[in-house]
């Protein structure tokens, strides 16, 4: 199943990815880009004590790196 065949579990828009993909025992859910970025930032804040601003910048940089690798 592709994420693009699903709807975001948060807002109902077309999904772009399943997340979190950490462990086969942890269920992943489809997210649209906006909701995925928010979920990643919230995880960084909770797990590593980043501030909200730093977490959002990290997610933005991570997205840019992933897009560059696709080219």
Predicted model as a PDB file, atoms N, CA, C, CB and O in Angstrom, pLDDT in the B-factor column:
MODEL        1                                                                  
ATOM      1  N   UNK A   1       0.842  -1.177   0.000  1.00 85.00           N  
ATOM      2  CA  UNK A   1       0.000   0.000   0.000  1.00 85.00           C  
ATOM      3  C   UNK A   1       0.887   1.240   0.000  1.00 85.00           C  
ATOM      4  CB  UNK A   1      -0.958  -0.002   1.216  1.00 85.00           C  
ATOM      5  O   UNK A   1       1.877   1.306   0.728  1.00 85.00           O  
ATOM      6  N   UNK A   2       0.527   2.205  -0.811  1.00 92.00           N  
ATOM      7  CA  UNK A   2       1.250   3.473  -0.876  1.00 92.00           C  
ATOM      8  C   UNK A   2       0.555   4.502   0.011  1.00 92.00           C  
ATOM      9  CB  UNK A   2       1.342   3.984  -2.340  1.00 92.00           C  
ATOM     10  O   UNK A   2      -0.662   4.468   0.189  1.00 92.00           O  
ATOM     11  N   UNK A   3       1.348   5.415   0.560  1.00 92.00           N  
ATOM     12  CA  UNK A   3       0.767   6.484   1.368  1.00 92.00           C  
ATOM     13  C   UNK A   3      -0.150   7.356   0.521  1.00 92.00           C  
ATOM     14  CB  UNK A   3       1.871   7.338   2.009  1.00 92.00           C  
ATOM     15  O   UNK A   3      -1.157   7.861   1.018  1.00 92.00           O  
ATOM     16  N   UNK A   4       0.187   7.537  -0.748  1.00 93.00           N  
ATOM     17  CA  UNK A   4      -0.636   8.381  -1.621  1.00 93.00           C  
ATOM     18  C   UNK A   4      -2.027   7.797  -1.870  1.00 93.00           C  
ATOM     19  CB  UNK A   4       0.069   8.589  -2.947  1.00 93.00           C  
ATOM     20  O   UNK A   4      -2.916   8.492  -2.361  1.00 93.00           O  
ATOM     21  N   UNK A   5      -2.214   6.522  -1.532  1.00 95.00           N  
ATOM     22  CA  UNK A   5      -3.534   5.896  -1.651  1.00 95.00           C  
ATOM     23  C   UNK A   5      -4.389   6.132  -0.402  1.00 95.00           C  
ATOM     24  CB  UNK A   5      -3.382   4.393  -1.900  1.00 95.00           C  
ATOM     25  O   UNK A   5      -5.551   5.727  -0.362  1.00 95.00           O  
ATOM     26  N   UNK A   6      -3.828   6.776   0.601  1.00 96.00           N  
ATOM     27  CA  UNK A   6      -4.497   6.958   1.895  1.00 96.00           C  
ATOM     28  C   UNK A   6      -4.772   8.431   2.183  1.00 96.00           C  
ATOM     29  CB  UNK A   6      -3.648   6.360   3.020  1.00 96.00           C  
ATOM     30  O   UNK A   6      -4.286   9.326   1.491  1.00 96.00           O  
ATOM     31  N   UNK A   7      -5.551   8.644   3.206  1.00 97.00           N  
ATOM     32  CA  UNK A   7      -5.837   9.990   3.704  1.00 97.00           C  
ATOM     33  C   UNK A   7      -5.093  10.199   5.018  1.00 97.00           C  
ATOM     34  CB  UNK A   7      -7.371  10.206   3.893  1.00 97.00           C  
ATOM     35  O   UNK A   7      -4.880   9.247   5.770  1.00 97.00           O  
ATOM     36  N   UNK A   8      -4.703  11.424   5.296  1.00 97.00           N  
ATOM     37  CA  UNK A   8      -4.009  11.781   6.531  1.00 97.00           C  
ATOM     38  C   UNK A   8      -4.901  11.465   7.739  1.00 97.00           C  
ATOM     39  CB  UNK A   8      -3.612  13.286   6.523  1.00 97.00           C  
ATOM     40  O   UNK A   8      -6.096  11.761   7.736  1.00 97.00           O  
ATOM     41  N   UNK A   9      -4.303  10.860   8.764  1.00 96.00           N  
ATOM     42  CA  UNK A   9      -5.070  10.506   9.960  1.00 96.00           C  
ATOM     43  C   UNK A   9      -5.444  11.726  10.789  1.00 96.00           C  
ATOM     44  CB  UNK A   9      -4.283   9.535  10.815  1.00 96.00           C  
ATOM     45  O   UNK A   9      -6.320  11.644  11.650  1.00 96.00           O  
ATOM     46  N   UNK A  10      -4.791  12.854  10.540  1.00 95.00           N  
ATOM     47  CA  UNK A  10      -5.064  14.062  11.324  1.00 95.00           C  
ATOM     48  C   UNK A  10      -6.106  14.944  10.646  1.00 95.00           C  
ATOM     49  CB  UNK A  10      -3.776  14.856  11.541  1.00 95.00           C  
ATOM     50  O   UNK A  10      -7.110  15.317  11.253  1.00 95.00           O  
ATOM     51  N   UNK A  11      -5.853  15.275   9.365  1.00 96.00           N  
ATOM     52  CA  UNK A  11      -6.716  16.256   8.703  1.00 96.00           C  
ATOM     53  C   UNK A  11      -7.545  15.710   7.543  1.00 96.00           C  
ATOM     54  CB  UNK A  11      -5.885  17.373   8.205  1.00 96.00           C  
ATOM     55  O   UNK A  11      -8.472  16.380   7.088  1.00 96.00           O  
ATOM     56  N   UNK A  12      -7.235  14.520   7.061  1.00 96.00           N  
ATOM     57  CA  UNK A  12      -8.002  13.914   5.982  1.00 96.00           C  
ATOM     58  C   UNK A  12      -7.530  14.242   4.575  1.00 96.00           C  
ATOM     59  CB  UNK A  12      -9.397  14.319   6.110  1.00 96.00           C  
ATOM     60  O   UNK A  12      -8.122  13.766   3.606  1.00 96.00           O  
ATOM     61  N   UNK A  13      -6.469  15.050   4.435  1.00 96.00           N  
ATOM     62  CA  UNK A  13      -5.928  15.345   3.107  1.00 96.00           C  
ATOM     63  C   UNK A  13      -5.168  14.128   2.593  1.00 96.00           C  
ATOM     64  CB  UNK A  13      -5.001  16.598   3.144  1.00 96.00           C  
ATOM     65  O   UNK A  13      -4.958  13.163   3.329  1.00 96.00           O  
ATOM     66  N   UNK A  14      -4.755  14.178   1.322  1.00 96.00           N  
ATOM     67  CA  UNK A  14      -4.004  13.069   0.742  1.00 96.00           C  
ATOM     68  C   UNK A  14      -2.669  12.916   1.472  1.00 96.00           C  
ATOM     69  CB  UNK A  14      -3.775  13.293  -0.777  1.00 96.00           C  
ATOM     70  O   UNK A  14      -1.945  13.890   1.676  1.00 96.00           O  
ATOM     71  N   UNK A  15      -2.361  11.691   1.857  1.00 97.00           N  
ATOM     72  CA  UNK A  15      -1.138  11.405   2.599  1.00 97.00           C  
ATOM     73  C   UNK A  15       0.068  11.364   1.666  1.00 97.00           C  
ATOM     74  CB  UNK A  15      -1.269  10.079   3.354  1.00 97.00           C  
ATOM     75  O   UNK A  15      -0.057  11.093   0.472  1.00 97.00           O  
ATOM     76  N   UNK A  16       1.249  11.643   2.246  1.00 94.00           N  
ATOM     77  CA  UNK A  16       2.498  11.578   1.489  1.00 94.00           C  
ATOM     78  C   UNK A  16       3.454  10.538   2.060  1.00 94.00           C  
ATOM     79  CB  UNK A  16       3.172  12.940   1.471  1.00 94.00           C  
ATOM     80  O   UNK A  16       4.375  10.095   1.373  1.00 94.00           O  
ATOM     81  N   UNK A  17       3.238  10.143   3.328  1.00 93.00           N  
ATOM     82  CA  UNK A  17       4.153   9.188   3.962  1.00 93.00           C  
ATOM     83  C   UNK A  17       3.491   8.522   5.152  1.00 93.00           C  
ATOM     84  CB  UNK A  17       5.447   9.884   4.401  1.00 93.00           C  
ATOM     85  O   UNK A  17       2.565   9.057   5.763  1.00 93.00           O  
ATOM     86  N   UNK A  18       3.999   7.329   5.462  1.00 93.00           N  
ATOM     87  CA  UNK A  18       3.613   6.662   6.698  1.00 93.00           C  
ATOM     88  C   UNK A  18       4.638   7.034   7.753  1.00 93.00           C  
ATOM     89  CB  UNK A  18       3.519   5.106   6.515  1.00 93.00           C  
ATOM     90  O   UNK A  18       5.827   7.134   7.450  1.00 93.00           O  
ATOM     91  N   UNK A  19       4.197   7.243   8.988  1.00 90.00           N  
ATOM     92  CA  UNK A  19       5.114   7.630  10.056  1.00 90.00           C  
ATOM     93  C   UNK A  19       4.541   7.194  11.385  1.00 90.00           C  
ATOM     94  CB  UNK A  19       5.373   9.152  10.047  1.00 90.00           C  
ATOM     95  O   UNK A  19       3.315   7.204  11.489  1.00 90.00           O  
ATOM     96  N   UNK A  20       5.256   6.825  12.383  1.00 87.00           N  
ATOM     97  CA  UNK A  20       6.708   6.660  12.401  1.00 87.00           C  
ATOM     98  C   UNK A  20       7.103   5.284  11.868  1.00 87.00           C  
ATOM     99  CB  UNK A  20       7.252   6.856  13.826  1.00 87.00           C  
ATOM    100  O   UNK A  20       6.395   4.298  12.073  1.00 87.00           O  
ATOM    101  N   UNK A  21       8.201   5.235  11.208  1.00 78.00           N  
ATOM    102  CA  UNK A  21       8.768   3.972  10.730  1.00 78.00           C  
ATOM    103  C   UNK A  21      10.002   3.734  11.603  1.00 78.00           C  
ATOM    104  CB  UNK A  21       9.132   4.016   9.158  1.00 78.00           C  
ATOM    105  O   UNK A  21      11.127   4.022  11.194  1.00 78.00           O  
ATOM    106  N   UNK A  22       9.782   3.217  12.781  1.00 76.00           N  
ATOM    107  CA  UNK A  22      10.865   3.026  13.738  1.00 76.00           C  
ATOM    108  C   UNK A  22      11.059   1.554  14.048  1.00 76.00           C  
ATOM    109  CB  UNK A  22      10.588   3.800  15.020  1.00 76.00           C  
ATOM    110  O   UNK A  22      12.183   1.056  14.109  1.00 76.00           O  
ATOM    111  N   UNK A  23       9.956   0.877  14.241  1.00 77.00           N  
ATOM    112  CA  UNK A  23       9.991  -0.494  14.711  1.00 77.00           C  
ATOM    113  C   UNK A  23       8.784  -1.218  14.121  1.00 77.00           C  
ATOM    114  CB  UNK A  23       9.992  -0.562  16.277  1.00 77.00           C  
ATOM    115  O   UNK A  23       7.693  -0.649  14.081  1.00 77.00           O  
ATOM    116  N   UNK A  24       8.951  -2.445  13.667  1.00 79.00           N  
ATOM    117  CA  UNK A  24       7.803  -3.166  13.094  1.00 79.00           C  
ATOM    118  C   UNK A  24       6.648  -3.356  14.075  1.00 79.00           C  
ATOM    119  CB  UNK A  24       8.250  -4.515  12.598  1.00 79.00           C  
ATOM    120  O   UNK A  24       5.514  -3.588  13.658  1.00 79.00           O  
ATOM    121  N   UNK A  25       6.929  -3.259  15.368  1.00 84.00           N  
ATOM    122  CA  UNK A  25       5.884  -3.433  16.374  1.00 84.00           C  
ATOM    123  C   UNK A  25       5.109  -2.149  16.652  1.00 84.00           C  
ATOM    124  CB  UNK A  25       6.492  -3.941  17.656  1.00 84.00           C  
ATOM    125  O   UNK A  25       4.082  -2.182  17.329  1.00 84.00           O  
ATOM    126  N   UNK A  26       5.589  -1.024  16.138  1.00 83.00           N  
ATOM    127  CA  UNK A  26       4.905   0.255  16.339  1.00 83.00           C  
ATOM    128  C   UNK A  26       4.095   0.544  15.081  1.00 83.00           C  
ATOM    129  CB  UNK A  26       5.926   1.421  16.644  1.00 83.00           C  
ATOM    130  O   UNK A  26       4.673   0.644  13.999  1.00 83.00           O  
ATOM    131  N   UNK A  27       2.782   0.680  15.190  1.00 87.00           N  
ATOM    132  CA  UNK A  27       1.974   0.916  13.983  1.00 87.00           C  
ATOM    133  C   UNK A  27       2.259   2.298  13.394  1.00 87.00           C  
ATOM    134  CB  UNK A  27       0.471   0.781  14.305  1.00 87.00           C  
ATOM    135  O   UNK A  27       2.335   3.287  14.123  1.00 87.00           O  
ATOM    136  N   UNK A  28       2.414   2.358  12.083  1.00 91.00           N  
ATOM    137  CA  UNK A  28       2.597   3.638  11.417  1.00 91.00           C  
ATOM    138  C   UNK A  28       1.275   4.066  10.808  1.00 91.00           C  
ATOM    139  CB  UNK A  28       3.705   3.555  10.335  1.00 91.00           C  
ATOM    140  O   UNK A  28       0.412   3.234  10.526  1.00 91.00           O  
ATOM    141  N   UNK A  29       1.119   5.367  10.605  1.00 93.00           N  
ATOM    142  CA  UNK A  29      -0.115   5.926  10.078  1.00 93.00           C  
ATOM    143  C   UNK A  29       0.214   6.876   8.937  1.00 93.00           C  
ATOM    144  CB  UNK A  29      -0.914   6.652  11.185  1.00 93.00           C  
ATOM    145  O   UNK A  29       1.308   7.440   8.911  1.00 93.00           O  
ATOM    146  N   UNK A  30      -0.704   7.068   7.990  1.00 96.00           N  
ATOM    147  CA  UNK A  30      -0.463   7.991   6.883  1.00 96.00           C  
ATOM    148  C   UNK A  30      -0.646   9.449   7.321  1.00 96.00           C  
ATOM    149  CB  UNK A  30      -1.403   7.670   5.715  1.00 96.00           C  
ATOM    150  O   UNK A  30      -1.573   9.782   8.059  1.00 96.00           O  
ATOM    151  N   UNK A  31       0.259  10.301   6.849  1.00 96.00           N  
ATOM    152  CA  UNK A  31       0.222  11.733   7.162  1.00 96.00           C  
ATOM    153  C   UNK A  31       0.405  12.554   5.892  1.00 96.00           C  
ATOM    154  CB  UNK A  31       1.312  12.097   8.197  1.00 96.00           C  
ATOM    155  O   UNK A  31       1.129  12.144   4.985  1.00 96.00           O  
ATOM    156  N   UNK A  32      -0.252  13.716   5.823  1.00 96.00           N  
ATOM    157  CA  UNK A  32       0.029  14.678   4.763  1.00 96.00           C  
ATOM    158  C   UNK A  32       1.320  15.406   5.155  1.00 96.00           C  
ATOM    159  CB  UNK A  32      -1.179  15.692   4.552  1.00 96.00           C  
ATOM    160  O   UNK A  32       1.790  15.243   6.281  1.00 96.00           O  
ATOM    161  N   UNK A  33       1.896  16.197   4.261  1.00 93.00           N  
ATOM    162  CA  UNK A  33       3.183  16.849   4.531  1.00 93.00           C  
ATOM    163  C   UNK A  33       3.107  17.783   5.742  1.00 93.00           C  
ATOM    164  CB  UNK A  33       3.641  17.635   3.299  1.00 93.00           C  
ATOM    165  O   UNK A  33       4.002  17.762   6.587  1.00 93.00           O  
ATOM    166  N   UNK A  34       2.069  18.590   5.839  1.00 93.00           N  
ATOM    167  CA  UNK A  34       1.960  19.558   6.935  1.00 93.00           C  
ATOM    168  C   UNK A  34       1.852  18.839   8.285  1.00 93.00           C  
ATOM    169  CB  UNK A  34       0.735  20.480   6.721  1.00 93.00           C  
ATOM    170  O   UNK A  34       2.561  19.187   9.230  1.00 93.00           O  
ATOM    171  N   UNK A  35       0.985  17.855   8.378  1.00 95.00           N  
ATOM    172  CA  UNK A  35       0.797  17.128   9.630  1.00 95.00           C  
ATOM    173  C   UNK A  35       2.021  16.284   9.978  1.00 95.00           C  
ATOM    174  CB  UNK A  35      -0.440  16.241   9.542  1.00 95.00           C  
ATOM    175  O   UNK A  35       2.340  16.108  11.153  1.00 95.00           O  
ATOM    176  N   UNK A  36       2.708  15.760   8.960  1.00 93.00           N  
ATOM    177  CA  UNK A  36       3.927  14.992   9.188  1.00 93.00           C  
ATOM    178  C   UNK A  36       5.009  15.883   9.784  1.00 93.00           C  
ATOM    179  CB  UNK A  36       4.420  14.355   7.878  1.00 93.00           C  
ATOM    180  O   UNK A  36       5.688  15.486  10.731  1.00 93.00           O  
ATOM    181  N   UNK A  37       5.171  17.070   9.243  1.00 91.00           N  
ATOM    182  CA  UNK A  37       6.163  17.997   9.783  1.00 91.00           C  
ATOM    183  C   UNK A  37       5.855  18.360  11.230  1.00 91.00           C  
ATOM    184  CB  UNK A  37       6.225  19.261   8.931  1.00 91.00           C  
ATOM    185  O   UNK A  37       6.762  18.439  12.059  1.00 91.00           O  
ATOM    186  N   UNK A  38       4.582  18.580  11.535  1.00 90.00           N  
ATOM    187  CA  UNK A  38       4.192  18.898  12.913  1.00 90.00           C  
ATOM    188  C   UNK A  38       4.479  17.722  13.843  1.00 90.00           C  
ATOM    189  CB  UNK A  38       2.698  19.273  12.980  1.00 90.00           C  
ATOM    190  O   UNK A  38       4.977  17.915  14.953  1.00 90.00           O  
ATOM    191  N   UNK A  39       4.168  16.508  13.396  1.00 90.00           N  
ATOM    192  CA  UNK A  39       4.394  15.325  14.228  1.00 90.00           C  
ATOM    193  C   UNK A  39       5.886  15.113  14.481  1.00 90.00           C  
ATOM    194  CB  UNK A  39       3.787  14.079  13.564  1.00 90.00           C  
ATOM    195  O   UNK A  39       6.284  14.774  15.596  1.00 90.00           O  
ATOM    196  N   UNK A  40       6.712  15.310  13.453  1.00 87.00           N  
ATOM    197  CA  UNK A  40       8.160  15.168  13.620  1.00 87.00           C  
ATOM    198  C   UNK A  40       8.702  16.202  14.608  1.00 87.00           C  
ATOM    199  CB  UNK A  40       8.872  15.308  12.263  1.00 87.00           C  
ATOM    200  O   UNK A  40       9.512  15.876  15.476  1.00 87.00           O  
ATOM    201  N   UNK A  41       8.253  17.443  14.469  1.00 87.00           N  
ATOM    202  CA  UNK A  41       8.714  18.503  15.366  1.00 87.00           C  
ATOM    203  C   UNK A  41       8.296  18.222  16.806  1.00 87.00           C  
ATOM    204  CB  UNK A  41       8.166  19.864  14.914  1.00 87.00           C  
ATOM    205  O   UNK A  41       9.087  18.424  17.727  1.00 87.00           O  
ATOM    206  N   UNK A  42       7.067  17.760  17.011  1.00 86.00           N  
ATOM    207  CA  UNK A  42       6.604  17.437  18.363  1.00 86.00           C  
ATOM    208  C   UNK A  42       7.435  16.308  18.972  1.00 86.00           C  
ATOM    209  CB  UNK A  42       5.117  17.045  18.340  1.00 86.00           C  
ATOM    210  O   UNK A  42       7.746  16.332  20.162  1.00 86.00           O  
ATOM    211  N   UNK A  43       7.791  15.320  18.149  1.00 85.00           N  
ATOM    212  CA  UNK A  43       8.613  14.220  18.633  1.00 85.00           C  
ATOM    213  C   UNK A  43       9.995  14.720  19.056  1.00 85.00           C  
ATOM    214  CB  UNK A  43       8.744  13.137  17.555  1.00 85.00           C  
ATOM    215  O   UNK A  43      10.517  14.295  20.087  1.00 85.00           O  
ATOM    216  N   UNK A  44      10.586  15.612  18.275  1.00 83.00           N  
ATOM    217  CA  UNK A  44      11.902  16.153  18.616  1.00 83.00           C  
ATOM    218  C   UNK A  44      11.856  16.951  19.912  1.00 83.00           C  
ATOM    219  CB  UNK A  44      12.424  17.032  17.483  1.00 83.00           C  
ATOM    220  O   UNK A  44      12.780  16.876  20.721  1.00 83.00           O  
ATOM    221  N   UNK A  45      10.797  17.706  20.109  1.00 84.00           N  
ATOM    222  CA  UNK A  45      10.640  18.498  21.334  1.00 84.00           C  
ATOM    223  C   UNK A  45      10.542  17.572  22.541  1.00 84.00           C  
ATOM    224  CB  UNK A  45       9.384  19.409  21.248  1.00 84.00           C  
ATOM    225  O   UNK A  45      11.192  17.799  23.562  1.00 84.00           O  
ATOM    226  N   UNK A  46       9.728  16.528  22.418  1.00 84.00           N  
ATOM    227  CA  UNK A  46       9.509  15.624  23.551  1.00 84.00           C  
ATOM    228  C   UNK A  46      10.721  14.740  23.841  1.00 84.00           C  
ATOM    229  CB  UNK A  46       8.299  14.751  23.286  1.00 84.00           C  
ATOM    230  O   UNK A  46      11.075  14.534  25.002  1.00 84.00           O  
ATOM    231  N   UNK A  47      11.355  14.216  22.792  1.00 84.00           N  
ATOM    232  CA  UNK A  47      12.427  13.250  23.008  1.00 84.00           C  
ATOM    233  C   UNK A  47      13.776  13.880  23.317  1.00 84.00           C  
ATOM    234  CB  UNK A  47      12.561  12.382  21.811  1.00 84.00           C  
ATOM    235  O   UNK A  47      14.538  13.350  24.126  1.00 84.00           O  
ATOM    236  N   UNK A  48      14.078  15.005  22.683  1.00 83.00           N  
ATOM    237  CA  UNK A  48      15.417  15.565  22.803  1.00 83.00           C  
ATOM    238  C   UNK A  48      15.465  16.929  23.482  1.00 83.00           C  
ATOM    239  CB  UNK A  48      16.025  15.671  21.456  1.00 83.00           C  
ATOM    240  O   UNK A  48      16.538  17.515  23.626  1.00 83.00           O  
ATOM    241  N   UNK A  49      14.316  17.430  23.894  1.00 84.00           N  
ATOM    242  CA  UNK A  49      14.280  18.694  24.604  1.00 84.00           C  
ATOM    243  C   UNK A  49      14.546  19.904  23.726  1.00 84.00           C  
ATOM    244  CB  UNK A  49      15.262  18.666  25.703  1.00 84.00           C  
ATOM    245  O   UNK A  49      14.872  20.976  24.236  1.00 84.00           O  
ATOM    246  N   UNK A  50      14.411  19.748  22.398  1.00 79.00           N  
ATOM    247  CA  UNK A  50      14.566  20.897  21.510  1.00 79.00           C  
ATOM    248  C   UNK A  50      13.458  21.892  21.785  1.00 79.00           C  
ATOM    249  CB  UNK A  50      14.555  20.463  20.025  1.00 79.00           C  
ATOM    250  O   UNK A  50      12.368  21.524  22.224  1.00 79.00           O  
ATOM    251  N   UNK A  51      13.744  23.144  21.524  1.00 85.00           N  
ATOM    252  CA  UNK A  51      12.696  24.140  21.543  1.00 85.00           C  
ATOM    253  C   UNK A  51      11.872  23.991  20.275  1.00 85.00           C  
ATOM    254  CB  UNK A  51      13.281  25.570  21.671  1.00 85.00           C  
ATOM    255  O   UNK A  51      12.314  23.361  19.314  1.00 85.00           O  
ATOM    256  N   UNK A  52      10.700  24.558  20.270  1.00 85.00           N  
ATOM    257  CA  UNK A  52       9.815  24.419  19.099  1.00 85.00           C  
ATOM    258  C   UNK A  52      10.461  24.989  17.844  1.00 85.00           C  
ATOM    259  CB  UNK A  52       8.473  25.121  19.355  1.00 85.00           C  
ATOM    260  O   UNK A  52      10.352  24.403  16.766  1.00 85.00           O  
ATOM    261  N   UNK A  53      11.130  26.125  17.979  1.00 88.00           N  
ATOM    262  CA  UNK A  53      11.777  26.763  16.823  1.00 88.00           C  
ATOM    263  C   UNK A  53      12.878  25.866  16.254  1.00 88.00           C  
ATOM    264  CB  UNK A  53      12.366  28.136  17.221  1.00 88.00           C  
ATOM    265  O   UNK A  53      12.959  25.676  15.040  1.00 88.00           O  
ATOM    266  N   UNK A  54      13.716  25.320  17.120  1.00 87.00           N  
ATOM    267  CA  UNK A  54      14.803  24.455  16.674  1.00 87.00           C  
ATOM    268  C   UNK A  54      14.275  23.184  16.014  1.00 87.00           C  
ATOM    269  CB  UNK A  54      15.704  24.096  17.849  1.00 87.00           C  
ATOM    270  O   UNK A  54      14.803  22.731  14.999  1.00 87.00           O  
ATOM    271  N   UNK A  55      13.227  22.618  16.605  1.00 85.00           N  
ATOM    272  CA  UNK A  55      12.636  21.402  16.044  1.00 85.00           C  
ATOM    273  C   UNK A  55      12.078  21.666  14.648  1.00 85.00           C  
ATOM    274  CB  UNK A  55      11.527  20.867  16.966  1.00 85.00           C  
ATOM    275  O   UNK A  55      12.272  20.856  13.741  1.00 85.00           O  
ATOM    276  N   UNK A  56      11.391  22.783  14.470  1.00 87.00           N  
ATOM    277  CA  UNK A  56      10.840  23.120  13.153  1.00 87.00           C  
ATOM    278  C   UNK A  56      11.947  23.349  12.132  1.00 87.00           C  
ATOM    279  CB  UNK A  56       9.953  24.366  13.249  1.00 87.00           C  
ATOM    280  O   UNK A  56      11.811  22.951  10.975  1.00 87.00           O  
ATOM    281  N   UNK A  57      13.047  23.989  12.546  1.00 88.00           N  
ATOM    282  CA  UNK A  57      14.168  24.190  11.627  1.00 88.00           C  
ATOM    283  C   UNK A  57      14.799  22.858  11.246  1.00 88.00           C  
ATOM    284  CB  UNK A  57      15.222  25.113  12.254  1.00 88.00           C  
ATOM    285  O   UNK A  57      15.165  22.657  10.088  1.00 88.00           O  
ATOM    286  N   UNK A  58      14.931  21.950  12.201  1.00 86.00           N  
ATOM    287  CA  UNK A  58      15.499  20.635  11.926  1.00 86.00           C  
ATOM    288  C   UNK A  58      14.648  19.878  10.908  1.00 86.00           C  
ATOM    289  CB  UNK A  58      15.624  19.824  13.223  1.00 86.00           C  
ATOM    290  O   UNK A  58      15.182  19.279   9.974  1.00 86.00           O  
ATOM    291  N   UNK A  59      13.347  19.903  11.085  1.00 88.00           N  
ATOM    292  CA  UNK A  59      12.440  19.217  10.161  1.00 88.00           C  
ATOM    293  C   UNK A  59      12.540  19.831   8.767  1.00 88.00           C  
ATOM    294  CB  UNK A  59      10.983  19.287  10.674  1.00 88.00           C  
ATOM    295  O   UNK A  59      12.547  19.108   7.771  1.00 88.00           O  
ATOM    296  N   UNK A  60      12.617  21.146   8.691  1.00 89.00           N  
ATOM    297  CA  UNK A  60      12.733  21.823   7.396  1.00 89.00           C  
ATOM    298  C   UNK A  60      14.033  21.412   6.693  1.00 89.00           C  
ATOM    299  CB  UNK A  60      12.684  23.363   7.582  1.00 89.00           C  
ATOM    300  O   UNK A  60      14.021  21.124   5.496  1.00 89.00           O  
ATOM    301  N   UNK A  61      15.136  21.384   7.416  1.00 90.00           N  
ATOM    302  CA  UNK A  61      16.420  20.982   6.835  1.00 90.00           C  
ATOM    303  C   UNK A  61      16.376  19.520   6.415  1.00 90.00           C  
ATOM    304  CB  UNK A  61      17.570  21.215   7.838  1.00 90.00           C  
ATOM    305  O   UNK A  61      16.877  19.168   5.347  1.00 90.00           O  
ATOM    306  N   UNK A  62      15.786  18.668   7.239  1.00 87.00           N  
ATOM    307  CA  UNK A  62      15.661  17.252   6.903  1.00 87.00           C  
ATOM    308  C   UNK A  62      14.867  17.064   5.612  1.00 87.00           C  
ATOM    309  CB  UNK A  62      14.990  16.488   8.051  1.00 87.00           C  
ATOM    310  O   UNK A  62      15.236  16.240   4.776  1.00 87.00           O  
ATOM    311  N   UNK A  63      13.793  17.811   5.443  1.00 86.00           N  
ATOM    312  CA  UNK A  63      12.993  17.734   4.217  1.00 86.00           C  
ATOM    313  C   UNK A  63      13.807  18.176   3.003  1.00 86.00           C  
ATOM    314  CB  UNK A  63      11.729  18.599   4.345  1.00 86.00           C  
ATOM    315  O   UNK A  63      13.707  17.568   1.937  1.00 86.00           O  
ATOM    316  N   UNK A  64      14.612  19.227   3.155  1.00 88.00           N  
ATOM    317  CA  UNK A  64      15.442  19.696   2.046  1.00 88.00           C  
ATOM    318  C   UNK A  64      16.475  18.645   1.658  1.00 88.00           C  
ATOM    319  CB  UNK A  64      16.140  21.011   2.417  1.00 88.00           C  
ATOM    320  O   UNK A  64      16.714  18.421   0.471  1.00 88.00           O  
ATOM    321  N   UNK A  65      17.084  18.007   2.638  1.00 87.00           N  
ATOM    322  CA  UNK A  65      18.073  16.960   2.363  1.00 87.00           C  
ATOM    323  C   UNK A  65      17.419  15.797   1.622  1.00 87.00           C  
ATOM    324  CB  UNK A  65      18.723  16.461   3.677  1.00 87.00           C  
ATOM    325  O   UNK A  65      17.980  15.282   0.654  1.00 87.00           O  
ATOM    326  N   UNK A  66      16.247  15.387   2.068  1.00 82.00           N  
ATOM    327  CA  UNK A  66      15.542  14.281   1.411  1.00 82.00           C  
ATOM    328  C   UNK A  66      15.171  14.643  -0.030  1.00 82.00           C  
ATOM    329  CB  UNK A  66      14.275  13.907   2.204  1.00 82.00           C  
ATOM    330  O   UNK A  66      15.281  13.804  -0.924  1.00 82.00           O  
ATOM    331  N   UNK A  67      14.736  15.876  -0.261  1.00 83.00           N  
ATOM    332  CA  UNK A  67      14.385  16.306  -1.621  1.00 83.00           C  
ATOM    333  C   UNK A  67      15.616  16.352  -2.517  1.00 83.00           C  
ATOM    334  CB  UNK A  67      13.708  17.684  -1.592  1.00 83.00           C  
ATOM    335  O   UNK A  67      15.531  15.995  -3.692  1.00 83.00           O  
ATOM    336  N   UNK A  68      16.754  16.782  -1.990  1.00 82.00           N  
ATOM    337  CA  UNK A  68      17.988  16.816  -2.766  1.00 82.00           C  
ATOM    338  C   UNK A  68      18.439  15.406  -3.155  1.00 82.00           C  
ATOM    339  CB  UNK A  68      19.091  17.521  -1.972  1.00 82.00           C  
ATOM    340  O   UNK A  68      18.973  15.213  -4.248  1.00 82.00           O  
ATOM    341  N   UNK A  69      18.236  14.431  -2.288  1.00 78.00           N  
ATOM    342  CA  UNK A  69      18.628  13.056  -2.570  1.00 78.00           C  
ATOM    343  C   UNK A  69      17.760  12.447  -3.669  1.00 78.00           C  
ATOM    344  CB  UNK A  69      18.541  12.210  -1.301  1.00 78.00           C  
ATOM    345  O   UNK A  69      18.216  11.562  -4.393  1.00 78.00           O  
ATOM    346  N   UNK A  70      16.521  12.906  -3.802  1.00 73.00           N  
ATOM    347  CA  UNK A  70      15.615  12.366  -4.812  1.00 73.00           C  
ATOM    348  C   UNK A  70      16.002  12.828  -6.221  1.00 73.00           C  
ATOM    349  CB  UNK A  70      14.176  12.781  -4.503  1.00 73.00           C  
ATOM    350  O   UNK A  70      15.653  12.171  -7.202  1.00 73.00           O  
ATOM    351  N   UNK A  71      16.716  13.945  -6.328  1.00 67.00           N  
ATOM    352  CA  UNK A  71      17.047  14.515  -7.636  1.00 67.00           C  
ATOM    353  C   UNK A  71      18.162  13.761  -8.294  1.00 67.00           C  
ATOM    354  CB  UNK A  71      17.426  15.969  -7.506  1.00 67.00           C  
ATOM    355  O   UNK A  71      18.570  14.105  -9.404  1.00 67.00           O  
TER     356      UNK A  71                                                      
ENDMDL                                                                          
END                                                                             
